[in-house]
Amino acid sequence: MLRFSGLRGRAVRLALFFAASLPLIIVAPEPASAQLGGVDLDTIQAGRFDYGKMWTFEYAPADYFSETYGFDANPEWFERARLSVLRIPGCSASFVSPHGLVATNHHCVRGRVAGLSGDGEDLLSDGFVARTLADERRIPGYYADQLIQVQDISDQVFAATDAASEEDRDDARSQVVTEIQAQLKAEYASGGDSIWVQVIGLYNGGRYSAYVFRRFTDVRLVVAAEVELGFFGGDPDNFTYPRYDLDFSFLRVYDEDQPYQPTHYFGWGAGVEPGDAVFIIGNPGQTNRLKTIAQLEYQRDVSVPANVHFLGTRLGVLADYRKADPDGARALGIRNWMFGLSNSLKANTGRLEALNQPVIMARKAAAERKLQEAIAADPALSAAYGDVFDRLAAIQVQKREYAAYTGAFAGMGSTFAGSITMARAMRAQTVLNAIADGEPEEEMEQLMTELRRVRDRAPEVEVGFLAHRLADFERYLGADHPVTQAALGGMEPEAAARAMLENSVLDSGEETLAAIEAGTLGVDDPMIALMTELFPLTSEFRWTSGALQGEENDLQAALGRARFEVYGSEIPPDGSFSPRIADGIVKGYPYNGTLAPAYTTFYGLYDRYFGHGEGVGIGEEWSLPERWKTPPEGLDLSTPLNFVSTTDSYGGNSGSPAVTPDLELVGLNFDRNINGLSRDFIYLPEQGRNVMVDVRAIRAALEVVYDANRIVAEMVWGTLYETEEEADAAAM
């Protein structure tokens, strides 16, 4: 049974739909034996870098870099590195010339490239090279952020929150953050600058930093490889290595309609060799390395398995549709849709495998014991934080008690991986409730806008998604639950889904709006009838789980403060989409009984193409554009194409520059190998690798295949030519 009482928590605003995490109740695995394959788990110790190497610029690891890699990592070095890097929507990028030229991954701008195609153009398939400066195409609504300053504001935030009562703590935090943002924006803004300040909680709220960004809003496309090169290998090769992917593009930042002239940028490097040091600079996404063992066990037993189930079943619907109707699937962009789901599925599968490895969990447990001992040894820390681990563990127990409800209801409002009809029904029910309650006109218009945004979907895809949602009710709640009975009506899930779609106006956006306007939408509609069973339970459940999450967040922040008191910045914070710099070396690794090389070459690209692509019929993922099908004359096939390193990276690091100690660009980060998926919880450099496009391959492609000497001259020598003819003439 759900427990809705005895919870300490803040008021939680009810959402219209649920988040994408999908915990469910499953039988937990038996506790690992103290002996595993001859390894005594009780003797396993945590490694120095188990928490990773995602260092922040405000706590720059200057001494560690200098001692480890033999160069002077002084403040000026970190400043140049910071100011040369950009954060773009969903990815990272970097300046690579004194004229605002920017390098990033192809997949970071793939969706934007398609939208820039003019009449008779297909820039995504054919690629794009701006032959003149005037040909560079502005990307509507795009931006690039440069971190111009960062400040640790922990003392100001804690002074405000520690003085407030528990009920007023959130308001006190919001107020001081707003004041700091306004002060920093005024301090760093100058004429015409677009300045914004982001405050991020590090160490799960154990520290706070204010990041001051200059935002550039005139960003133009300069070069983009064909999607078949930038996405070579598609989903099957995703999260794998060896790779053969020319995943690059170039942009340019403009200021007042002229190429921007950055003070700092990365020089174009000559490449790397095994053993070379490289640094990845970018914005890695949220990781879970600082979670307690109890929190990780909850993820292992509940939330991550549920994510795997959810993503796998919905991906299966799309795969069946693509197989049954290839032309229809192509028209609907099913392949890219599948890639989004499969990318998440692979990531969650890798996370689950890591959480089920006893050695990994033993290392995490050893690190936790060490922190607990340090807290217990300090009377002040013990008094303030001694009970945090137990309280966090107690919350995980409470969360497990209602995990079935979370699995049954989460994601129902998603318009990406969930049923469109279910999402529309939830919004429509909210509108009906608002009408009954006499909500003001402004509130009603906002709710109607949300409802209009739900677009219709291909019927066979919608049948599959809705059928799986109804099956989830039965899977998690049981056949006798009122929600399950209302959903299935004694039928199998697919039959029930088809019946609902045939008899409900909610399968059509137009019919739904018409029924609301006519006042005819009510419980005689089967989807609204289902909503009457769902809403009371889901609303109360959302409040309860939200209160628990709020309590958990407070405890995580307290633990973060304790951790920083013990270790300071020797342990980096979890990834948080904030700017980081990570170190490592270029290095292959053992796999499948052999060795993965430090880098691959164009030879491997063609081996993959002829072995998997055209003429073999295995899949379009390994096809090549027409001008690449025969190796272009003058292309040295031994040129390094992709390479790997031990550098710590994560989602959000796509497009991150890989640079040398001399701050020369040698690669663009675009992926991790399958062994690197455990980086959500722990950094293990034995086999985990990040995968990068080699600058030698990028230059070879620009010179030999794309005839883009104007861009080569700029990135290698820093010279800006307005036309290709000028560049060619200067080279003669």
N, C-alpha and C positions, 0 to 999 in steps of 0.2 A: 504494500500500500504506500501511496505517497504520504510524506510527512510535511504538512504545511504549517506546523506550529513550532515554537521554540527556536526560531531562526533569528539571529542578530543580523540585521542587514539594512541597507538603505532602500529608499523607494526606487522601484525599477519601472521604467516606462515600458509598456507593452508594445512589442513590435508587430508589424503586419505579417511578417513571415519569419521563418526560423533560419538560423545560420547554417552553414554547410557542414558543420561537424555533426556526426551521426552516431553517438554512442549507443551500444546495445548491450544487453546482458548475455554473456556467454560463460561457459565453465572455464574458470581460470586453470592454467596448467599447474601440474604438481610442482611443488617447490624443488628447485634444482638441488641435486646432491652436492655435498661439499667436495666430492671428487668427480671430475668430468674429464674423461679421456686422459687420465693421469695427471690432470691439473688440479691442484688443491685450491678451490675457489676462495677459501678463507685466507690464503696467503697472497692473493692478488692485490696489488697496490695501484693507486691512480697514477697516471702519467703526468708529467709537468704541464703538458699542453692539452690535457683531455678537454678542457673548457674552450679550446680553440685559440686562434690567433687573429681574431677580428678586432684589431686594435683601433682605438678612437684617437682622433687628432688632439683632443683636449688632454688625453693621458698618453702622449706619444712615447713609444718604447725606444727612446733614443739610445740609451746605453746598451740595451739588448741587441738592437740592429747593428750598432757599431762593433760590438764585441763578436757577434756571430758571423758577420759578413765582411768585416775588415774595411769599413769605410766610415767617414765622419757623418753620421746621421744627425746633423745639427738642426737647430730650429729653422734655418733658411731652407734646408733640404725638405723638411716637412711642409713648409709654407709653399714652396714651388710645387710639390706633389699635390697638395690640397687645391691650389688655385688652377691647376691644369686639368682638373677633373670636373665633370658635369653630371648632374642627375637629370635624366629625361624621363618621361612617363613610363614607369614600370621597369626601367633599365638604367644603366650607367653609360658614360661616354667620356671623351677627353679631347681637348684642343691638341692638334698636331701640326699647327703652322702658326706664324705670326699674323695670319690674315683670317682667323676665325674658323679654319677648317676643322671639322670634328669627325672623329672615327667612332663607330659603334657597330653592333651586330646588325645583320640584315633582318633577323626576326624581330628586332626591337622596333623597326619601322615598317614591317611588312604590311600591316593594315593601312598605314598612311600612304604607302607607295601605290596601292591599288586605287585609292581615292584621287590621286593626282593624274590619272590617265585621262587624256583628252579624247576627242572623237577619233575613232579608228585606232586607238592606242591600247596596249595591254602591257603597262610598265612592269607589272608583277611577273608576267611570263617572259617578257623580252628583255627585262633589265632597263637601266637608265644611266646615261652618262651625259652630263651637261657639257656640251662642246664649247660653250662660252660662259662667261660670268653672267651674262644676261639670261642664259637658259636655265639657271638654277631656279627651282620652283619652290615658292613659299608653301609651307605646310600649314593649312588653316588650323587655328586653335592649338598649335603645338608650342612647347616651351622647353627651355633648358635652364637649370638652376646651378649657379656657381656658389660654393660655400666661401664667403668672404671673411667670416669670423665665427668663432665658437666660444661660448663661455659656460663654465660650470656654475650653475645658479642654485645648487643644492642647498646652500646655507639659507638663502632667502626663502626658498620654498618650505624648508623644514621649520624655519622660525615662524612662518605663518600657520602651518598646519599643526605644529606641536602646541601652539598656544590656543588652538580652537578646540571646541568640544567635538566628540565623535560625530555628532549629527551635522555639525557645521564644517567639518574638515574638507569636504569636497568643494564647498563654496569658497572657503579660504584659499585653497589651492588654485582654483580658477581665477580668483581675484588677483592674486600675486602674479600668476603667469600672464594675465592680461596686461598688468602694469609693466612687467618686464618686457613683453613684446612691444608695447607702445614706445617705451624708452629706447630700446635698441633700434627699432625702425627709424625713429627720429634721429638717432645718433649717426646711423650709417647711410641714410638716404642723402643723395645729392640731386641736383637738377636732372630730371628725366629718368632717374633710376627707378626700377621696379623692385622694391625691397620687401621681402616678407621674412618673418621670424617664426621658426618652428621650435616648440619646446618638446623634448622627448625624454621620457623616463627611462633611464638605463638601470641595469641590475633589477629589472622588474619594479622600478620605482624606488630603488635604493639610492639613486642619484638622479639629478636632473641637469640637462644641458640645453642651452638655447643656441640654435643654429641660425645664423644670419645669412640669407641667400640673396644674391642678385639674380633676378629672373629675366631671361632674354625671351622675348615673344616673337621675334622675327627669325625663324629658323627655316632654312631652305634645303631641299634635297639636291645633292651634287652627284652622287654615284650610288647605284644599287645593283647588285648582281641579280641574275635571273633567280626566281624562286627555286628552280630545280637545283641550282648550285648552292644557294643560301640555306636550303632545307634538304640537302642531299641526304638520303637515308631515311628521311621522315621519322615516323614514330618508331619503326623497328630498331633504328640506330640510336634513338634518344636514350640518354643515360648509359651509353656504352662507349667503349674504346677498344681497338683503334677506330678512328673516325676520319672522314674525308669530306669535310664540310667547308665551303667557302662562304662562311656566314659573316659577311662584312657589308658595310655601307658607309658613305660619307655624307655629312651634312655641313652647312655653314651657318654660323651665327652672324646676323647683321645688326648694326646699330645705326639708327637714323638713315636707313636705306644704303648703308655702306658696309663692306665686310668689317666685322669687329676686329680690333687689334688687341689681343690679350697680352698681358704682361708676361705671363708664363704659359708654356706649352711644352709638350714632349717632342724631343727630336726623334726622327725615324731611325730605328736601330738596324743593325746588320744581321740580327738573328741570335739564337742561343744554341748552346751545346749542353749535353748532359752534365749535371753538376753545377750549372750556372744558377746564381741567385736571381729570383724574380719577385716582384711585389705587385699584388693585385689591389687596385684602389677602386672602391665603388660603394654600393649601398645594399649590402646583404639583407635579406628579409628575416622575418621572425623565426628564431630558433628556440629550442627547449632545453638547452644545455644546463641551465641553472635550476631546473625543476628538481624537486625532491624525489626520492625513490618511490614514495607513496603516490605521487602525481604521475610518475612514469609508469608505475604498475597499473594505474587506472587507464592510462592511454593504451598500454599493451593489452589489457583485458577487455576494454570497453570501446573507447572512441575510435582507435585506429582500425580494429577489425571491422567496425561498422562502416567506416569510410570505404574500406576495400570492397565490402559487399555492395554498398550503394553505387559506387563508381563502376564496378564491374557489371552490374545488371543494366545500368543505363547505357554503358558503352556497348553492351551486347545488342540493345535495341537498334542503335545506329549502325552497327556492323551488319545486322540482318537487313536493314533497309538498303544499305549501300550495295549489298550482294544481290538483292532482289530487283533493284531499280538503279543501276549505275548512272544512267543519264539524269534521273531525277535527283539522285544524291549529289551529283556534280553541280547541278544548278542550285542546290540549296547550301552548298559549301559544307557538306557532311564531313569531308575529309579533315578540314581544319577543326570542325566541331569535335570530331573524334580525337584529334590530337590533343585538344585541351583537356578532355576527360582522361585520355590515356596517360598524359603527362602526370596528372594528379594521381592516377591509379598506380603508376610505377613508383612514384615518390612514396605513396602510402604503403605499398608493398615492401619497399626497401626499409621504411621506418619500422614496420612490423617485424621484419626479419631481424633488425638490429635489437629491438626491444626483447626479442625472444632468445637472444644470445646470452647465456649465463655469464660468460666472461665479461661482456660489456656491462651487464648489470652489476657484476661484482666490482668492477672498476668504479662505477658510479657510486655504489654503496661505500666503497673505501674512501672516496673523496668526501662523501657526506659525513662519515664517522669522524674524519679529520677535522671538518668544520665544527661539528658538534663538540668535540673535545676542546677546541680552541675557545668556543663560546663558554663552555662550562668552566674553563680555567680562569676566566676573567669575571670577577663578581659583578661588575657593572653590566657586562654583556649578558651574563647569565640571568640577572634580574630582569633585564629588558626583553630578552629574546629566547630565554631558555625553553619556553613552552611552544615555540612556533612550529617546530617539526611535528609535535603531537597534534596540534590544532589543525595543521594542514592535512595530516593523515585522517583525522576525524571527518573532515569535509569530504574526502574521497569516499569514505564509507557511506556518507549520506548521499552522495551523487550516485553511487552504485544502486541504491535502493529505488531510484526512479529512472534508471538507465533505459528500461524498456520504453517508457514514455518518450524519452528523448529520441530513441531510434525510430519510433513510429511517427513522430510529428516533425522532426527537424527537416529543413529543406523544402517543406511543402510549398512555400511561396516563391521558390527559385524559378526564374524564367529561363535559366540556362540548362540545368540538369534535372529540373522537376517538371511535373505536369503543368502545362499552360492552363488547362481547365481548372485544376485545383488552385493555382495561383490566382486566377481570375475570380474564382468562387470566394476565396478568402477576402479579397479586396471588395467584392460586391457585398458580402455579408457585413463588412465594416461600414460600407456606405449605407446599407439598410439600417444598421444600428444607429448611425449618425442621424438619419432621417427621423427615426423613431424618437431619438433624444432631442430633436430640435436644435442640432448643432448650427452655429452661425454660417452664413453664406461663404465666407472666406475658407473656413475649415472644410466645408462640403466641396468646394472647387478643388482644393488640394487633394482630397480623397478621390475625386473623379479623375483628376489628372493621372494619379497613380493607376487607376483602373484602365484608362485609355492607353497607357504605355504597354499593356500586355497584348502582344501581337498574336495572331493566329499561327498555327503550325501545321505542317504536313500531317494529314489524318493518321497514317500508319505509325508515324513516330509518336504522335500524341496517344494513340491507343496503347502502345508499348509502355510509355512513361507512366500513364495513369494506371495501367494494370499492375505495374511494379509497386506503385504507391499503395494501391489497395492490398496487394500481397504483403507489403510491409506491415500494414495494420494487423493482419492475421499472424505474421511472423513474430511480431513483438508483443502484441496485446492478447493474442489467443483468439480462437474461433468464437468464443462465447461473449466476448466483450461487446458492449452496445455499439461502439464505433465500427468494429469489424462487421457486425450484423447489418448495420445501416449501410456500410460500404459495399458489401458483397451480396446481400439479399439471398443467400443460399447458393449463389453461382460461383463458378471459378473466376479468378481475377480478370482474365482477358474478356470473358463473356460479360462480366459485370461492368467493365470499363466501356465496352462497346454499347451496352444498354444505356449507360449514363450519358454517353456522348450523343446517342440517338435521341434521347428524351429530354435533354437539358439545353436551354438556350445559351448556356455558358460556354459551349464549345465554339461560339462565334462572338467576337468582340462587338460587332455591329448589333447583333440581336440582343446581347446583354445590355448595351447602352439604351436600346429602344425599349426594352422591358422595364428598366429602371425609370426612364422618363415617363412611361405609360402607367407606372405603378402596379405592374402585373407580376413582378418577380417576387415569388414567395415560396413557402414550404412545399407547394405542389411540384416545384422543380426538384429533381432528385439530388442535385448538387447542393442546393440550399438546405434541403432536408438533412443531408449529411453534415453540413456546417452547424446546424442546431445541436447536433451531438458533439461535434468537435470543439466549438468555441468555448463553452464553459470550462472544459478540462484544460484546453491549451492555454487559455488566459491565466488560469491559476497556476498551471505548471510553469509558464514563462516567468511569472512573478517569483515563484519559489526558486527556480534554478538561477534566475538573475540575482536574487539575494545571496545565494550561496557563492556565486561567482564574485560578487562584490566583496564578500568576506574573504574569499581566497586571494583576491587581488591585494587587499590590505595586508594580509599575512605574508604574501610574496614580497611586498615592498619592505616590510619589516625585516624579512630574511635578507633582502638585498642590502639593507643598511648594515646589518650585522656582518655580512660577507665582506663588504667594503672596509669595515672597521678592522677585520682580521687580515685581509690580503691586500687591501688597497687596489691599485690598478694592475697588479701582477696577473690578475685574472681578468680577461676582457669581458664586457657584458655580452648578453645574448644579442644576436642580430636584431635590428629594429628598423630597417630601411633607412638608417642614418649613415653618414659617410664613415667609412672604415678603410684601413690599410692592413693588408695581410702579407706575410712573408713565406717563402718556401724555396725549393730548388727544383730544377728540371730533372725529372727522373722517371724511368720506366718502372715496371713492377711485374711480379709473377702472377700469371692467371691461366686457368685451364690447363695446367701442367706445362706451360711454356712461358715466354716472356713477352710482355707488351712493350714495344719500343718507345723511346722517349718522344719520337716524332714519326709521322707518316709522310708520304710523298704523293705527288700526282700519279705515280705508277699505281698506287693503291686505289685511287679514285677510278682509274680505268679498269682495274681488275674487278672492282665492285660492280661497275657498270656492265661489263661484258659477262660477268658471272651471275648477276642478279637482274639486270635491266632488260633492255631491248633485245628481242630474239630469244630470251629465256622465259619471259612471261611470269616471273615470280611476283613482280609488283612495280607500280609506277614510282615508288619511293626512290628507286635508283636510276631513273631515267635522266638524260642530259639534254640541255638545249641544243638546237641544231648545230650552232657554230662550235660546240664542244664535243660533238659525237665522235668526230675524228680529231685526234690530238692536234691542236693548232700548230702550224709551222713556227718554229722558233721557241716553243714552250719546252723548257728543260723539265722532263718528267721526274727528275730526281730532286726537284725543289721541295723542301719541307712544306707541308700543307697544314697539318695540325700537330700540336705538341701538348704534353701533359706536365704538370708539376705538382708538388705537394702543398701548394699554397691553399690556404683555407678560403673557400668560397661557398656561396649559397644562392638560392633564388633571389633575384634582384641584382646579382653581380653580372648578369648578361650585359655585354658591351664594355665591361670593366677593362681598362688598360692593364696589360702586363708590362712592367718596366724593369729596367736594370738598376743597379745602384747609381749609375750615371743618369738616371731618369730618361733613358731612351726607350721608346716603344718597341716591344718585340712581339706582342701578340694581343689578341682580343679574346677575353674569356667568354665562352658561350655555353658550357655544359659541365656536368660532373659525370664520372663513371658510376657504375652501379654500386661499387664499393663505397662511394662517397655519399650515398644516401643516408648513412648512419650519422652524418654530420648534423642532422637535426638535434641529436642528443649528445654526440661525442665526436671529437676530432681524432681520427686515427690515420696517420700518414703512411702506415705500412703498405696499404693498397689503395686507399682513397686518393683520387686525383681530380683536379679540375682540368678541363679541356679547352684549348685555345686555338684560334686561327693564327698561323704564323705570318708575320709581316712579309717574309720572303715570298710567300704564295700570293699575298695581296698585291705586292709590287709586280710580280710576274704577270698576273692576270691583267692589271691595268696597262702594262706596257705592251704585252704580246697580243692579248685577246681583245681588250676594249679600246686600244689605241688612245688611252687617256693620258698623254704625256703632259698636258697642262696640270693635271692633278699630281702626277709623279714629281714634276719639277717643284711644285709647291711643298709637298710633304718631305721631300728629300733635301732640297736646297733652300726652301723658304721663299721662293720667288713666285709672285702672283702674276699670272698672265691672263689677260681678259679673253683671249681666244686660243683655240688649239693651234692655229696657224702661227701665232706669235711664239708659242712654246716650241713648235717644230723648227721654226727659223732660228731660234736661239740655240737649239741643240746642234745645228749644222756647223 
